[in-house]
């Protein structure tokens, strides 16, 4: 089973919209920031070699609103690996453990030119460990 990375996050004033809740587009930015942080070290040598992960698809389900100053936990779980892609599940929870937002992110492994390439065995192994 793949390791779940857990990152804390506190909702900032610039995350909320006119109605006082985390704006839908801010959830995507929060997830991107924390996913990048979680994968920075495990994939550093592959990124240094000129390969990268780009978002090819995103499915987000908003369950409950997030509010200013709320402390959250974001879980980032590698879910599956395809020939040239990865799928990651992300979940934001409040302090009680209730789910606020869930996302499935489809990432494609690309070379320097941005073309999809086969996921190397080493990357596949790191992703699923």
Secondary structure, DSSP 8 states (H G I E B T S, - for coil): ---EEEEEEE--GGGB-TTSBB-HHHHHHHHHHHHHHHHHTTTHHHHHTT-EEEEEEEEEEE-S--BTT-EEEEEEEEEEE-SSEEEEEEEEE-TT--EEEEEEEEEEEE-TTS-B----HHHHHHHH-
